Amino acid sequence: MSALSVPVASHITDDGGRRAAARSCVRAVLLVVLVVAYSLVLRVVYTGLISGPFAYAGYTSVPQAWQDGVASTMLTAIVALLLPRRITCASDVVLWMMLGVCVGPAILMSGYTGYLDPAGAAAFSMLLAVVFSAAALAVRWRRDTGSALSTAPATAADSMLVGSRVVRRETLAWVLCGLYSLGTYGLMAVTTGFQFRLVALDEVYDVRAAYADDLAAGGGLGYLLSGQAYVVNAYVMIRALAKRAWPLFALGVVGQYLLYSTTGFKTVLFSIPAMVVIAVVLRRRRPRSGFPLLFGPVVLMVGSAIVDEAQGGITWTSLFSRRFIVTPGLLTSVYADYFSEHPVALWARSFTRFWVTSPYDTTPTKTIGQYMLPGSNVNANANLFADGYANLGAVGVVVIAAVLAAWLRVLDRWSRGLPVPVVGVLFVMSAVTLSNTSILTAMLSHGLLVATLLVAVMPRGGWGVLSPGEASALGKPERGQARRSFQRRA
């Protein structure tokens, strides 16, 4: 390198660094503005549209001091700023989705649901913010030091060593999906039967009640159904789309509707458009910002409110805003309120049941259901952090955050080389379930475990329209990073 080239390279590097810093500042400001908008919309929807009609079910609201509202909003903004700026790994998708449908509502709503006093709400919100941020940072810590599967040649990346044999990933993925589907539809045939029929949205509760009665005779189906709907059928459809195998794609859609018409679970039906939206949002050459995954809940709440206002009802707000966003936030406060004054459950109804005696006659979900609606038999399912608090208090929240971080690190390692939209489609619904169930239940009963195993064996290539380029593959460096690396070498 010549002496004259040194100041030129230094000038280029400094100029590029200033531009990068300016862009980072703009992005940070925009993210804070988005969080403020999210906070305002959530409050208006809950206090103005949901709390009144559903007050009988425990959806109460109380006035909140504006200082406390600002503090919770800024706390949520800080959490958002600590999340990965770009979605380059599977964990990034899960973390941003959890912020939008689980952690964000839990932090923001604790001060105006009426279950926690201002001091208690502030303390619990701080606890959630700290442990979730710590989990996110733990996932990012030195995560690029693992095996770089995405840098392997295409022929090697789409094969795996099983014992002493080299097996194509395509084969392994289809064998896993086939065996899982055989178990799901086989159990369905002998327990609930196949009910392929047109079911309107206002008729699903009768279908769901009939399904629950049939399932009582053979509960094994309950552990398989969500994984079939949210993961296996999703894989069938996106792989068929990538290969332009339209009969196979139609088979996946039919399988999805069969599950909906048999069980009455609306989320099974709505999972299809949710997967499409995630694939479209994440499909671009350069790594996508996490903004759309936080902006999506805002659009969902506003859109539902507009439709209900036009129709003179509250159907869509209840279906989307209350079900997927408001309820997880509300129940987190309820769990914190109840189990701060009553004995914790110590997971005695779960994996510690063989050596720990529960202080309650029912599960924590039913205990909270009876607390909110005395005399009822409602399962008030809350998110993974609320479940941790119910079982071990504040220490339980920390434990759950550690388990979440450990799982996400494994997920990142096993999913290297996969296009971001593919991973987003496979985990969109399983990640949402973390907002209303424990992480263990999500693993065993809601498809999180089968999705994790599937990404480990899935083919890395041949994704067609879902693979916009090498720059968008999980584990690939951004072009901006490569440019800055070149400038540093210069």
Disulfide bonds with the S-S distance in Angstrom:
none
